[in-house]
Amino acid sequence: MEDINHTEHMQHKVLVIEDSPTSMKVLSHLVSKAGLEPVAAANLTQAKHIFASSSPEEYLCSLVDYNLPDAPDGEAIDFSIQSFIPTVVITGRLDERTRDKVLSKDVVDYIPKENAQVYDYLSRLLSRLEKNKSIGILVVDDSRLSRSMVTSLLRRHNFITYEAADGEEGLTMLRQHSNIKLVITDENMPNMTGIEMVAELRNTFSKEDLSVIGVSGKGSSALSARFIKSGANDYIAKPYCHEEFFCRVIQNIEHVENIDAIRRAANVDYLTGLPNRRHFFNRVNANLKMAPKMVTMALIDIDFFKEINDNYGHDVGDHALKEVASLISKHFSQYYISRFGGEEFSVFISGVDPKTTYSWLDSFRNDVAEHVINYNGHSFKCTVSIGMSQQYNGNIEQTIKFADQHLYKAKQSGRNQIAVSA
């Protein structure tokens, strides 16, 4: 366990090789703001000395100035790449020769020292390099060389890459790997073209769930429109500039992430992180439309919650809600759960016999009663009352009504208990 934690800690370093004190200050600030640890080197010699006592695994990436006193023509870039550190080049030179020379190397990106917006892009890039470790991108192309070139570029940005030789194989890959958020597909392929594959995958995956970039080195100017009309999010023609390629990849990945964030905000209770009441109803109604089965609805209410707020303050009360929500997730994460409102929560279980669900709920009730809540200098325990309703494929309104009636009985009978119909 110590080795795992040590590795995770090491990956939060960024090597900054920059001779300008002003630029070093700005870059170090950006690295720290991104939650990473800057390791400063004013020249190539210092960088080599630092790296002699460390390893590539310690660094998320390096930020390397193109022109240094002891490395005037990009030698520090080569050192960083050869040391197997993802390398971002920072330079005040804007001429085409320098740009072409930098982009001919296996760098992550090239950042000119132009304006504040460029540094904002660098800040987002640092954040992306960490996020990308869990994101899959599928590259579909019948040319093995083309696939290898694209996946090589993507791996510089820490993406997980998958390859497919045609549309049919690409669709199979998508069904097997749920972490794929972007598909980059060529048009001209055997068995199933890129456009045909896009049209087919849109039967299962929406633009909000999966981004697609169409690619082709052949075809008319109308090909981009055909890709978009078939369901692609974007199109890029070969040969393409690496900078444009990365910008489009990140833009399309962030599109999916932003939609996902909006969905979470709409479906999740902001305080506890549990699904909210509206999302709970949608999921339960969908479940009830399936094959008939035994269903259980449990309404859970924290006992004497008003006293917690009155005695300790609302911040402590909020923490108590979070603690109980965490225990609900621990016991029932595989079923439908929600914060129903105020200090009330809900659990919906289908296809499980009544005795088993009662046993699970009673185990949860005991767990809450024994759990010590520590917050802001206060330490206390709380209990919950549970109203349990069981029906054979009943409708949601009726099931909740019965559960609410039994919750009232549990409260009236002394609290810290489960009330259930005979």
Contacts in CASP RR format, 6 or more apart in sequence:
PFRMAT RR
TARGET T0000
AUTHOR 0000-0000-0000
METHOD contacts of the structure
MODEL  1
MEDINHTEHMQHKVLVIEDSPTSMKVLSHLVSKAGLEPVAAANLTQAKHI
FASSSPEEYLCSLVDYNLPDAPDGEAIDFSIQSFIPTVVITGRLDERTRD
KVLSKDVVDYIPKENAQVYDYLSRLLSRLEKNKSIGILVVDDSRLSRSMV
TSLLRRHNFITYEAADGEEGLTMLRQHSNIKLVITDENMPNMTGIEMVAE
LRNTFSKEDLSVIGVSGKGSSALSARFIKSGANDYIAKPYCHEEFFCRVI
QNIEHVENIDAIRRAANVDYLTGLPNRRHFFNRVNANLKMAPKMVTMALI
DIDFFKEINDNYGHDVGDHALKEVASLISKHFSQYYISRFGGEEFSVFIS
GVDPKTTYSWLDSFRNDVAEHVINYNGHSFKCTVSIGMSQQYNGNIEQTI
KFADQHLYKAKQSGRNQIAVSA
7 57 0 8 1.000
10 55 0 8 1.000
10 57 0 8 1.000
10 58 0 8 1.000
10 59 0 8 1.000
11 57 0 8 1.000
11 58 0 8 1.000
11 59 0 8 1.000
11 60 0 8 1.000
12 35 0 8 1.000
12 36 0 8 1.000
12 37 0 8 1.000
12 60 0 8 1.000
13 36 0 8 1.000
13 37 0 8 1.000
13 38 0 8 1.000
13 39 0 8 1.000
13 58 0 8 1.000
13 59 0 8 1.000
13 60 0 8 1.000
14 31 0 8 1.000
14 36 0 8 1.000
14 37 0 8 1.000
14 38 0 8 1.000
14 39 0 8 1.000
14 59 0 8 1.000
14 60 0 8 1.000
14 61 0 8 1.000
14 62 0 8 1.000
14 63 0 8 1.000
14 126 0 8 1.000
15 39 0 8 1.000
15 41 0 8 1.000
15 47 0 8 1.000
15 50 0 8 1.000
15 51 0 8 1.000
15 59 0 8 1.000
15 61 0 8 1.000
15 62 0 8 1.000
15 63 0 8 1.000
15 80 0 8 1.000
15 85 0 8 1.000
16 24 0 8 1.000
16 27 0 8 1.000
16 28 0 8 1.000
16 31 0 8 1.000
16 38 0 8 1.000
16 39 0 8 1.000
16 40 0 8 1.000
16 41 0 8 1.000
16 62 0 8 1.000
16 63 0 8 1.000
17 41 0 8 1.000
17 42 0 8 1.000
17 43 0 8 1.000
17 44 0 8 1.000
17 46 0 8 1.000
17 47 0 8 1.000
17 62 0 8 1.000
17 63 0 8 1.000
17 64 0 8 1.000
17 65 0 8 1.000
17 68 0 8 1.000
17 76 0 8 1.000
17 80 0 8 1.000
18 24 0 8 1.000
18 27 0 8 1.000
18 40 0 8 1.000
18 41 0 8 1.000
18 42 0 8 1.000
18 63 0 8 1.000
18 64 0 8 1.000
18 65 0 8 1.000
18 68 0 8 1.000
18 90 0 8 1.000
19 42 0 8 1.000
19 43 0 8 1.000
19 65 0 8 1.000
19 68 0 8 1.000
19 69 0 8 1.000
20 65 0 8 1.000
23 65 0 8 1.000
23 90 0 8 1.000
23 113 0 8 1.000
24 40 0 8 1.000
24 42 0 8 1.000
26 119 0 8 1.000
27 38 0 8 1.000
27 63 0 8 1.000
27 90 0 8 1.000
27 122 0 8 1.000
28 38 0 8 1.000
28 40 0 8 1.000
30 119 0 8 1.000
30 122 0 8 1.000
30 123 0 8 1.000
30 126 0 8 1.000
31 37 0 8 1.000
31 38 0 8 1.000
31 63 0 8 1.000
31 126 0 8 1.000
32 38 0 8 1.000
33 123 0 8 1.000
34 123 0 8 1.000
34 126 0 8 1.000
34 127 0 8 1.000
36 60 0 8 1.000
36 126 0 8 1.000
39 50 0 8 1.000
39 59 0 8 1.000
41 47 0 8 1.000
41 49 0 8 1.000
41 50 0 8 1.000
43 68 0 8 1.000
43 69 0 8 1.000
43 70 0 8 1.000
43 71 0 8 1.000
43 76 0 8 1.000
44 68 0 8 1.000
44 70 0 8 1.000
44 71 0 8 1.000
44 75 0 8 1.000
44 76 0 8 1.000
44 79 0 8 1.000
45 70 0 8 1.000
47 76 0 8 1.000
47 79 0 8 1.000
47 80 0 8 1.000
48 79 0 8 1.000
51 83 0 8 1.000
56 83 0 8 1.000
56 84 0 8 1.000
56 85 0 8 1.000
59 85 0 8 1.000
59 86 0 8 1.000
60 86 0 8 1.000
60 126 0 8 1.000
60 129 0 8 1.000
60 130 0 8 1.000
61 85 0 8 1.000
61 86 0 8 1.000
61 87 0 8 1.000
61 88 0 8 1.000
61 108 0 8 1.000
61 126 0 8 1.000
61 129 0 8 1.000
62 80 0 8 1.000
62 85 0 8 1.000
62 86 0 8 1.000
62 87 0 8 1.000
62 88 0 8 1.000
63 88 0 8 1.000
63 90 0 8 1.000
63 122 0 8 1.000
64 74 0 8 1.000
64 76 0 8 1.000
64 77 0 8 1.000
64 80 0 8 1.000
64 87 0 8 1.000
64 88 0 8 1.000
64 89 0 8 1.000
64 90 0 8 1.000
65 76 0 8 1.000
65 89 0 8 1.000
65 90 0 8 1.000
65 91 0 8 1.000
66 74 0 8 1.000
66 76 0 8 1.000
66 77 0 8 1.000
66 89 0 8 1.000
66 90 0 8 1.000
66 91 0 8 1.000
66 92 0 8 1.000
66 93 0 8 1.000
66 98 0 8 1.000
66 102 0 8 1.000
67 73 0 8 1.000
67 74 0 8 1.000
67 91 0 8 1.000
67 92 0 8 1.000
67 93 0 8 1.000
68 74 0 8 1.000
68 75 0 8 1.000
68 76 0 8 1.000
71 79 0 8 1.000
74 101 0 8 1.000
74 102 0 8 1.000
77 87 0 8 1.000
77 89 0 8 1.000
77 102 0 8 1.000
77 105 0 8 1.000
77 107 0 8 1.000
78 105 0 8 1.000
80 87 0 8 1.000
81 87 0 8 1.000
81 105 0 8 1.000
81 106 0 8 1.000
81 107 0 8 1.000
86 108 0 8 1.000
86 129 0 8 1.000
86 156 0 8 1.000
86 157 0 8 1.000
86 158 0 8 1.000
87 105 0 8 1.000
87 106 0 8 1.000
87 107 0 8 1.000
87 108 0 8 1.000
88 107 0 8 1.000
88 108 0 8 1.000
88 109 0 8 1.000
88 110 0 8 1.000
88 111 0 8 1.000
88 122 0 8 1.000
88 125 0 8 1.000
89 102 0 8 1.000
89 107 0 8 1.000
89 109 0 8 1.000
89 110 0 8 1.000
89 111 0 8 1.000
90 111 0 8 1.000
90 113 0 8 1.000
90 122 0 8 1.000
91 98 0 8 1.000
91 102 0 8 1.000
91 110 0 8 1.000
91 111 0 8 1.000
91 112 0 8 1.000
91 113 0 8 1.000
92 112 0 8 1.000
92 113 0 8 1.000
93 99 0 8 1.000
93 112 0 8 1.000
94 112 0 8 1.000
94 114 0 8 1.000
99 110 0 8 1.000
102 110 0 8 1.000
103 110 0 8 1.000
103 241 0 8 1.000
103 242 0 8 1.000
103 243 0 8 1.000
106 152 0 8 1.000
106 156 0 8 1.000
107 156 0 8 1.000
108 125 0 8 1.000
108 129 0 8 1.000
108 156 0 8 1.000
108 157 0 8 1.000
109 125 0 8 1.000
109 243 0 8 1.000
109 246 0 8 1.000
110 243 0 8 1.000
111 118 0 8 1.000
111 119 0 8 1.000
111 121 0 8 1.000
111 122 0 8 1.000
111 125 0 8 1.000
112 118 0 8 1.000
128 157 0 8 1.000
128 250 0 8 1.000
128 253 0 8 1.000
129 157 0 8 1.000
129 158 0 8 1.000
130 158 0 8 1.000
132 157 0 8 1.000
132 158 0 8 1.000
132 159 0 8 1.000
132 253 0 8 1.000
133 158 0 8 1.000
133 160 0 8 1.000
134 160 0 8 1.000
134 179 0 8 1.000
135 159 0 8 1.000
135 160 0 8 1.000
135 179 0 8 1.000
135 181 0 8 1.000
135 182 0 8 1.000
135 253 0 8 1.000
136 159 0 8 1.000
136 160 0 8 1.000
136 161 0 8 1.000
136 162 0 8 1.000
136 177 0 8 1.000
136 179 0 8 1.000
136 180 0 8 1.000
136 181 0 8 1.000
136 182 0 8 1.000
137 154 0 8 1.000
137 159 0 8 1.000
137 160 0 8 1.000
137 161 0 8 1.000
137 162 0 8 1.000
137 180 0 8 1.000
137 181 0 8 1.000
137 182 0 8 1.000
137 183 0 8 1.000
137 184 0 8 1.000
137 249 0 8 1.000
138 161 0 8 1.000
138 162 0 8 1.000
138 163 0 8 1.000
138 164 0 8 1.000
138 170 0 8 1.000
138 173 0 8 1.000
138 174 0 8 1.000
138 177 0 8 1.000
138 180 0 8 1.000
138 182 0 8 1.000
138 183 0 8 1.000
138 184 0 8 1.000
139 147 0 8 1.000
139 150 0 8 1.000
139 151 0 8 1.000
139 154 0 8 1.000
139 161 0 8 1.000
139 162 0 8 1.000
139 163 0 8 1.000
139 164 0 8 1.000
139 184 0 8 1.000
139 185 0 8 1.000
140 163 0 8 1.000
140 164 0 8 1.000
140 165 0 8 1.000
140 166 0 8 1.000
140 167 0 8 1.000
140 169 0 8 1.000
140 170 0 8 1.000
140 183 0 8 1.000
140 184 0 8 1.000
140 185 0 8 1.000
140 186 0 8 1.000
140 189 0 8 1.000
140 194 0 8 1.000
140 197 0 8 1.000
141 147 0 8 1.000
141 150 0 8 1.000
141 165 0 8 1.000
141 185 0 8 1.000
141 186 0 8 1.000
141 189 0 8 1.000
141 215 0 8 1.000
142 165 0 8 1.000
142 166 0 8 1.000
142 186 0 8 1.000
142 188 0 8 1.000
142 189 0 8 1.000
142 190 0 8 1.000
143 186 0 8 1.000
144 165 0 8 1.000
146 186 0 8 1.000
147 163 0 8 1.000
147 165 0 8 1.000
150 184 0 8 1.000
151 161 0 8 1.000
151 163 0 8 1.000
153 242 0 8 1.000
153 245 0 8 1.000
153 246 0 8 1.000
154 161 0 8 1.000
154 249 0 8 1.000
155 161 0 8 1.000
157 246 0 8 1.000
157 249 0 8 1.000
157 250 0 8 1.000
160 179 0 8 1.000
162 173 0 8 1.000
162 177 0 8 1.000
162 180 0 8 1.000
164 170 0 8 1.000
164 172 0 8 1.000
164 173 0 8 1.000
165 189 0 8 1.000
166 189 0 8 1.000
166 190 0 8 1.000
166 191 0 8 1.000
166 192 0 8 1.000
167 185 0 8 1.000
167 189 0 8 1.000
167 191 0 8 1.000
167 192 0 8 1.000
167 193 0 8 1.000
167 194 0 8 1.000
167 196 0 8 1.000
167 197 0 8 1.000
168 191 0 8 1.000
168 192 0 8 1.000
168 197 0 8 1.000
170 183 0 8 1.000
170 197 0 8 1.000
171 197 0 8 1.000
171 200 0 8 1.000
171 201 0 8 1.000
173 180 0 8 1.000
174 180 0 8 1.000
174 183 0 8 1.000
174 201 0 8 1.000
174 204 0 8 1.000
174 205 0 8 1.000
174 210 0 8 1.000
180 210 0 8 1.000
181 210 0 8 1.000
181 211 0 8 1.000
181 253 0 8 1.000
181 256 0 8 1.000
181 257 0 8 1.000
182 210 0 8 1.000
182 211 0 8 1.000
182 212 0 8 1.000
182 213 0 8 1.000
182 249 0 8 1.000
182 252 0 8 1.000
182 253 0 8 1.000
182 256 0 8 1.000
183 198 0 8 1.000
183 201 0 8 1.000
183 210 0 8 1.000
183 211 0 8 1.000
183 212 0 8 1.000
183 213 0 8 1.000
184 212 0 8 1.000
184 213 0 8 1.000
184 214 0 8 1.000
184 215 0 8 1.000
184 249 0 8 1.000
185 194 0 8 1.000
185 197 0 8 1.000
185 198 0 8 1.000
185 212 0 8 1.000
185 213 0 8 1.000
185 214 0 8 1.000
185 215 0 8 1.000
186 194 0 8 1.000
186 214 0 8 1.000
186 215 0 8 1.000
186 216 0 8 1.000
187 193 0 8 1.000
187 194 0 8 1.000
187 195 0 8 1.000
187 214 0 8 1.000
187 215 0 8 1.000
187 216 0 8 1.000
187 218 0 8 1.000
187 219 0 8 1.000
187 223 0 8 1.000
187 227 0 8 1.000
188 216 0 8 1.000
188 218 0 8 1.000
192 200 0 8 1.000
194 214 0 8 1.000
194 227 0 8 1.000
195 226 0 8 1.000
195 227 0 8 1.000
195 230 0 8 1.000
196 230 0 8 1.000
198 212 0 8 1.000
198 214 0 8 1.000
198 227 0 8 1.000
198 230 0 8 1.000
198 231 0 8 1.000
198 232 0 8 1.000
199 230 0 8 1.000
199 231 0 8 1.000
201 210 0 8 1.000
201 212 0 8 1.000
202 230 0 8 1.000
202 231 0 8 1.000
207 231 0 8 1.000
207 233 0 8 1.000
208 256 0 8 1.000
208 259 0 8 1.000
209 256 0 8 1.000
209 259 0 8 1.000
210 256 0 8 1.000
211 233 0 8 1.000
211 234 0 8 1.000
211 252 0 8 1.000
211 253 0 8 1.000
211 255 0 8 1.000
211 256 0 8 1.000
212 231 0 8 1.000
212 232 0 8 1.000
212 233 0 8 1.000
212 234 0 8 1.000
213 232 0 8 1.000
213 233 0 8 1.000
213 234 0 8 1.000
213 235 0 8 1.000
213 236 0 8 1.000
213 248 0 8 1.000
213 249 0 8 1.000
213 252 0 8 1.000
214 227 0 8 1.000
214 232 0 8 1.000
214 234 0 8 1.000
214 235 0 8 1.000
214 236 0 8 1.000
215 235 0 8 1.000
215 236 0 8 1.000
215 237 0 8 1.000
215 238 0 8 1.000
215 240 0 8 1.000
216 223 0 8 1.000
216 237 0 8 1.000
216 238 0 8 1.000
217 237 0 8 1.000
217 238 0 8 1.000
217 239 0 8 1.000
223 235 0 8 1.000
224 235 0 8 1.000
224 237 0 8 1.000
227 235 0 8 1.000
228 234 0 8 1.000
228 235 0 8 1.000
233 252 0 8 1.000
233 255 0 8 1.000
234 248 0 8 1.000
234 251 0 8 1.000
234 252 0 8 1.000
236 244 0 8 1.000
236 245 0 8 1.000
236 248 0 8 1.000
266 278 0 8 1.000
266 279 0 8 1.000
267 275 0 8 1.000
267 276 0 8 1.000
267 278 0 8 1.000
267 279 0 8 1.000
268 274 0 8 1.000
268 275 0 8 1.000
268 276 0 8 1.000
268 279 0 8 1.000
269 275 0 8 1.000
269 276 0 8 1.000
269 338 0 8 1.000
269 339 0 8 1.000
271 318 0 8 1.000
271 321 0 8 1.000
271 322 0 8 1.000
271 339 0 8 1.000
272 321 0 8 1.000
272 322 0 8 1.000
272 325 0 8 1.000
272 339 0 8 1.000
273 325 0 8 1.000
273 339 0 8 1.000
274 325 0 8 1.000
274 328 0 8 1.000
274 329 0 8 1.000
274 337 0 8 1.000
274 338 0 8 1.000
274 339 0 8 1.000
274 345 0 8 1.000
275 283 0 8 1.000
275 336 0 8 1.000
275 337 0 8 1.000
275 338 0 8 1.000
275 339 0 8 1.000
276 338 0 8 1.000
276 339 0 8 1.000
277 338 0 8 1.000
277 339 0 8 1.000
277 340 0 8 1.000
277 341 0 8 1.000
277 346 0 8 1.000
279 338 0 8 1.000
280 336 0 8 1.000
280 337 0 8 1.000
280 338 0 8 1.000
280 340 0 8 1.000
280 346 0 8 1.000
280 348 0 8 1.000
281 396 0 8 1.000
283 336 0 8 1.000
284 336 0 8 1.000
284 348 0 8 1.000
284 396 0 8 1.000
285 396 0 8 1.000
287 295 0 8 1.000
287 336 0 8 1.000
287 348 0 8 1.000
287 350 0 8 1.000
288 295 0 8 1.000
288 350 0 8 1.000
288 393 0 8 1.000
288 394 0 8 1.000
288 395 0 8 1.000
288 396 0 8 1.000
292 392 0 8 1.000
292 393 0 8 1.000
293 350 0 8 1.000
293 351 0 8 1.000
293 392 0 8 1.000
293 393 0 8 1.000
294 350 0 8 1.000
294 351 0 8 1.000
294 352 0 8 1.000
294 353 0 8 1.000
294 354 0 8 1.000
294 390 0 8 1.000
294 391 0 8 1.000
294 392 0 8 1.000
294 393 0 8 1.000
295 348 0 8 1.000
295 349 0 8 1.000
295 350 0 8 1.000
295 351 0 8 1.000
295 390 0 8 1.000
295 391 0 8 1.000
295 392 0 8 1.000
295 393 0 8 1.000
295 394 0 8 1.000
295 399 0 8 1.000
296 347 0 8 1.000
296 348 0 8 1.000
296 349 0 8 1.000
296 350 0 8 1.000
296 352 0 8 1.000
296 354 0 8 1.000
296 357 0 8 1.000
296 388 0 8 1.000
296 389 0 8 1.000
296 390 0 8 1.000
297 346 0 8 1.000
297 347 0 8 1.000
297 348 0 8 1.000
297 388 0 8 1.000
297 389 0 8 1.000
297 390 0 8 1.000
297 396 0 8 1.000
297 399 0 8 1.000
297 400 0 8 1.000
297 402 0 8 1.000
297 403 0 8 1.000
298 346 0 8 1.000
298 347 0 8 1.000
298 348 0 8 1.000
298 349 0 8 1.000
298 357 0 8 1.000
298 361 0 8 1.000
298 386 0 8 1.000
298 387 0 8 1.000
298 388 0 8 1.000
298 389 0 8 1.000
298 403 0 8 1.000
299 340 0 8 1.000
299 344 0 8 1.000
299 345 0 8 1.000
299 346 0 8 1.000
299 386 0 8 1.000
299 387 0 8 1.000
299 400 0 8 1.000
299 403 0 8 1.000
299 404 0 8 1.000
299 406 0 8 1.000
299 407 0 8 1.000
300 324 0 8 1.000
300 328 0 8 1.000
300 344 0 8 1.000
300 345 0 8 1.000
300 346 0 8 1.000
300 347 0 8 1.000
300 384 0 8 1.000
300 385 0 8 1.000
300 386 0 8 1.000
300 387 0 8 1.000
301 343 0 8 1.000
301 344 0 8 1.000
301 345 0 8 1.000
301 384 0 8 1.000
301 385 0 8 1.000
301 386 0 8 1.000
301 407 0 8 1.000
301 411 0 8 1.000
302 308 0 8 1.000
302 320 0 8 1.000
302 321 0 8 1.000
302 324 0 8 1.000
302 343 0 8 1.000
302 344 0 8 1.000
302 382 0 8 1.000
302 383 0 8 1.000
302 384 0 8 1.000
303 382 0 8 1.000
303 383 0 8 1.000
303 384 0 8 1.000
303 385 0 8 1.000
303 411 0 8 1.000
303 415 0 8 1.000
303 416 0 8 1.000
304 382 0 8 1.000
304 415 0 8 1.000
305 317 0 8 1.000
305 320 0 8 1.000
305 343 0 8 1.000
305 382 0 8 1.000
308 316 0 8 1.000
308 317 0 8 1.000
308 320 0 8 1.000
308 380 0 8 1.000
308 382 0 8 1.000
309 316 0 8 1.000
309 317 0 8 1.000
312 376 0 8 1.000
312 378 0 8 1.000
312 380 0 8 1.000
315 375 0 8 1.000
315 376 0 8 1.000
316 375 0 8 1.000
316 376 0 8 1.000
316 378 0 8 1.000
319 373 0 8 1.000
319 375 0 8 1.000
319 376 0 8 1.000
320 373 0 8 1.000
320 375 0 8 1.000
320 382 0 8 1.000
321 339 0 8 1.000
321 342 0 8 1.000
321 343 0 8 1.000
323 371 0 8 1.000
323 373 0 8 1.000
324 345 0 8 1.000
324 368 0 8 1.000
324 382 0 8 1.000
324 384 0 8 1.000
325 339 0 8 1.000
325 345 0 8 1.000
327 364 0 8 1.000
327 367 0 8 1.000
327 368 0 8 1.000
327 371 0 8 1.000
328 337 0 8 1.000
328 345 0 8 1.000
328 347 0 8 1.000
328 364 0 8 1.000
329 337 0 8 1.000
330 367 0 8 1.000
331 360 0 8 1.000
331 363 0 8 1.000
331 364 0 8 1.000
331 367 0 8 1.000
332 347 0 8 1.000
332 349 0 8 1.000
332 360 0 8 1.000
332 364 0 8 1.000
335 347 0 8 1.000
335 348 0 8 1.000
335 349 0 8 1.000
335 350 0 8 1.000
336 346 0 8 1.000
336 347 0 8 1.000
336 348 0 8 1.000
336 349 0 8 1.000
337 345 0 8 1.000
337 346 0 8 1.000
337 347 0 8 1.000
337 348 0 8 1.000
338 345 0 8 1.000
338 346 0 8 1.000
339 345 0 8 1.000
340 346 0 8 1.000
346 400 0 8 1.000
346 403 0 8 1.000
347 361 0 8 1.000
349 357 0 8 1.000
349 360 0 8 1.000
354 390 0 8 1.000
354 420 0 8 1.000
357 388 0 8 1.000
357 390 0 8 1.000
358 388 0 8 1.000
358 418 0 8 1.000
358 420 0 8 1.000
361 386 0 8 1.000
361 388 0 8 1.000
361 418 0 8 1.000
362 418 0 8 1.000
365 383 0 8 1.000
365 384 0 8 1.000
365 386 0 8 1.000
365 416 0 8 1.000
365 417 0 8 1.000
365 418 0 8 1.000
368 382 0 8 1.000
368 383 0 8 1.000
368 384 0 8 1.000
369 381 0 8 1.000
369 382 0 8 1.000
369 383 0 8 1.000
369 384 0 8 1.000
369 416 0 8 1.000
370 381 0 8 1.000
371 381 0 8 1.000
372 379 0 8 1.000
372 380 0 8 1.000
372 381 0 8 1.000
373 379 0 8 1.000
373 380 0 8 1.000
373 381 0 8 1.000
373 382 0 8 1.000
383 415 0 8 1.000
383 416 0 8 1.000
384 416 0 8 1.000
385 407 0 8 1.000
385 410 0 8 1.000
385 411 0 8 1.000
385 414 0 8 1.000
385 415 0 8 1.000
385 416 0 8 1.000
385 417 0 8 1.000
385 418 0 8 1.000
385 419 0 8 1.000
386 407 0 8 1.000
386 410 0 8 1.000
386 417 0 8 1.000
386 418 0 8 1.000
386 419 0 8 1.000
387 403 0 8 1.000
387 404 0 8 1.000
387 406 0 8 1.000
387 407 0 8 1.000
387 409 0 8 1.000
387 410 0 8 1.000
387 418 0 8 1.000
387 419 0 8 1.000
387 420 0 8 1.000
388 403 0 8 1.000
388 406 0 8 1.000
388 418 0 8 1.000
388 419 0 8 1.000
388 420 0 8 1.000
388 421 0 8 1.000
389 399 0 8 1.000
389 400 0 8 1.000
389 401 0 8 1.000
389 402 0 8 1.000
389 403 0 8 1.000
389 405 0 8 1.000
389 406 0 8 1.000
389 420 0 8 1.000
389 421 0 8 1.000
390 420 0 8 1.000
390 421 0 8 1.000
391 398 0 8 1.000
391 399 0 8 1.000
391 402 0 8 1.000
402 421 0 8 1.000
406 419 0 8 1.000
406 420 0 8 1.000
406 421 0 8 1.000
407 419 0 8 1.000
409 419 0 8 1.000
410 417 0 8 1.000
410 418 0 8 1.000
410 419 0 8 1.000
413 419 0 8 1.000
END
